[in-house]
Amino acid sequence: MWRIALSAVQLCATALYLGGAVTMELVLRYAQRELPGPQTAVTCQVSGRRWRWWAQGSLAVAGLAFFGSSRSQPPPPALGVAYWTVWTVLAGVLLVMSYRAHPAMARKIDPGADSEERRRRREELKKAIARMDRLLRTELALASLLAFVSSLYFEAVTAAN
C-alpha cells in the first residue's frame, strides 16, 4: 500500500513541476510581452526566483518518492533507466537555468558605462535570453517526458497490487 502512496506522491510532484513549467512558459512569458522593459526584467527575476524553489522541491520529492517506491519492488529495468535518465538531465537543466542562465539575464548595465560597454552588455543579454529560451523549451520537453514515464510507473505499480 505504501508503494502505491509513494508512487502517487511521485506522480503528483512530477505533475506540479510540469504544471509550473507550462505556466511559466505559456502564461507568464506572454504576459511579460505586454510590460515595459524594466517591468519585464523585474517580473522575470522575481517569478524565476520563486519558481526555482518550487521546481527544485518538486523534482527532489519526485526523485525521492520514486527511489522509495522502487526499493521494495524495482520497476522494469527499462522504466527505471528511463526515469533516472530523464530525471537527471532535467535536474541538470534546472541547475543550469537557476544558477547560470537566470543570473546572466539579471546583470545590469552600469549607468557610467561607455557606449561600447553598453553595446557589449546588450549583446550579452540577447545571447542570454536566447540561451534561456532554448533551456525553457528543453525543460518543457523533459518535464513532459518525465510525467509520461511517471504515469507508466504509477500504472505498473497499481497493476501489480
C-alpha positions as CSV (number, residue, x, y, z in Angstrom):
1,M,0.0,0.0,0.0
2,W,2.8,2.4,0.9
3,R,4.3,1.7,-2.5
4,I,1.2,3.0,-4.2
5,A,1.1,6.0,-2.0
6,L,4.8,6.8,-2.8
7,S,4.3,6.4,-6.5
8,A,1.2,8.7,-6.2
9,V,3.3,11.3,-4.4
10,Q,6.0,10.9,-7.1
11,L,3.4,11.4,-9.9
12,C,1.8,14.4,-8.2
13,A,5.3,16.1,-7.7
14,T,6.0,15.5,-11.4
15,A,2.7,17.0,-12.3
16,L,3.4,20.0,-10.1
17,Y,6.7,20.5,-11.9
18,L,5.2,20.2,-15.3
19,G,2.2,22.4,-14.5
20,G,4.5,25.1,-13.1
21,A,6.9,24.9,-16.1
22,V,3.9,25.2,-18.5
23,T,2.5,28.1,-16.6
24,M,5.8,29.9,-16.6
25,E,6.3,29.4,-20.3
26,L,2.8,29.8,-21.7
27,V,1.2,32.2,-19.3
28,L,3.8,34.4,-17.7
29,R,6.0,34.7,-20.7
30,Y,3.2,36.0,-22.8
31,A,2.0,38.4,-20.1
32,Q,5.5,39.8,-19.9
33,R,5.4,40.8,-23.6
34,E,2.8,43.5,-22.7
35,L,5.0,45.0,-20.0
36,P,7.6,47.7,-20.4
37,G,11.3,46.5,-20.5
38,P,12.2,47.3,-16.9
39,Q,9.0,45.7,-15.5
40,T,9.6,42.7,-17.6
41,A,13.0,42.2,-16.2
42,V,11.8,42.6,-12.6
43,T,8.8,40.2,-13.2
44,C,11.1,37.6,-14.8
45,Q,13.6,37.9,-12.0
46,V,11.0,37.6,-9.1
47,S,8.9,34.9,-10.7
48,G,12.0,32.9,-11.8
49,R,13.5,33.1,-8.3
50,R,10.2,32.0,-6.7
51,W,9.6,29.2,-9.2
52,R,13.1,27.9,-8.8
53,W,12.4,26.7,-5.3
54,W,9.1,25.1,-6.2
55,A,10.8,23.4,-9.2
56,Q,13.7,22.1,-7.2
57,G,11.5,20.9,-4.4
58,S,9.0,19.1,-6.6
59,L,11.8,17.4,-8.5
60,A,13.5,16.3,-5.3
61,V,10.3,15.0,-3.9
62,A,9.6,13.1,-7.2
63,G,13.0,11.5,-7.2
64,L,12.9,10.5,-3.5
65,A,9.4,9.1,-3.9
66,F,10.5,7.1,-6.9
67,F,13.5,5.8,-5.1
68,G,11.5,4.9,-2.0
69,S,8.7,3.2,-4.0
70,S,11.1,1.2,-6.2
71,R,13.1,-0.2,-3.2
72,S,10.6,-2.9,-2.3
73,Q,9.9,-4.0,-5.9
74,P,12.1,-2.5,-8.6
75,P,10.4,-1.2,-11.7
76,P,11.0,-2.9,-15.0
77,P,14.7,-2.1,-15.9
78,A,13.9,0.0,-19.0
79,L,11.4,2.1,-17.0
80,G,13.9,2.6,-14.1
81,V,16.6,3.6,-16.5
82,A,14.3,5.9,-18.5
83,Y,13.1,7.6,-15.3
84,W,16.5,8.2,-13.8
85,T,18.0,9.4,-17.2
86,V,15.2,11.9,-17.8
87,W,15.2,13.0,-14.1
88,T,19.0,13.5,-14.1
89,V,19.0,15.5,-17.3
90,L,16.0,17.6,-16.1
91,A,17.8,18.3,-12.8
92,G,20.9,19.4,-14.7
93,V,18.9,21.7,-17.0
94,L,17.2,23.2,-13.9
95,L,20.5,23.8,-12.2
96,V,21.9,25.5,-15.3
97,M,18.8,27.7,-15.6
98,S,18.8,28.5,-11.9
99,Y,22.4,29.3,-11.3
100,R,23.9,30.2,-14.7
101,A,21.3,31.3,-17.3
102,H,18.9,33.3,-15.0
103,P,21.7,35.3,-13.3
104,A,23.2,36.1,-16.7
105,M,20.0,37.8,-17.6
106,A,19.8,39.7,-14.4
107,R,23.1,41.6,-14.8
108,K,22.6,45.3,-15.1
109,I,24.3,47.8,-17.3
110,D,26.4,50.2,-15.3
111,P,25.0,53.7,-15.7
112,G,28.5,55.1,-16.1
113,A,29.5,52.6,-18.9
114,D,30.6,54.0,-22.2
115,S,28.7,53.2,-25.4
116,E,30.9,50.3,-26.4
117,E,30.4,48.7,-23.0
118,R,26.6,49.2,-23.2
119,R,26.5,47.7,-26.7
120,R,28.6,44.7,-25.5
121,R,26.3,44.2,-22.5
122,R,23.2,44.4,-24.7
123,E,24.6,41.7,-27.0
124,E,25.4,39.5,-23.9
125,L,21.8,40.0,-22.8
126,K,20.4,39.0,-26.2
127,K,22.6,35.8,-26.1
128,A,21.5,35.1,-22.5
129,I,17.8,35.5,-23.5
130,A,18.2,33.2,-26.5
131,R,20.0,30.6,-24.3
132,M,17.2,30.8,-21.7
133,D,14.6,30.3,-24.4
134,R,16.3,27.1,-25.6
135,L,16.7,25.9,-22.0
136,L,13.0,26.6,-21.2
137,R,11.9,24.6,-24.3
138,T,14.2,21.7,-23.3
139,E,12.8,21.9,-19.8
140,L,9.3,21.6,-21.0
141,A,10.1,18.6,-23.2
142,L,11.9,16.8,-20.4
143,A,9.2,17.6,-17.8
144,S,6.6,16.2,-20.3
145,L,8.6,13.1,-20.8
146,L,9.2,12.7,-17.1
147,A,5.4,13.0,-16.5
148,F,4.8,10.3,-19.1
149,V,7.4,7.9,-17.6
150,S,5.9,8.6,-14.2
151,S,2.4,7.8,-15.3
152,L,3.7,4.5,-16.8
153,Y,5.4,3.7,-13.5
154,F,2.2,4.5,-11.5
155,E,0.2,2.3,-13.8
156,A,2.8,-0.6,-13.3
157,V,2.7,-0.2,-9.5
158,T,-1.1,-0.1,-9.3
159,A,-1.5,-3.1,-11.7
160,A,1.0,-5.1,-9.6
161,N,-1.0,-4.5,-6.4
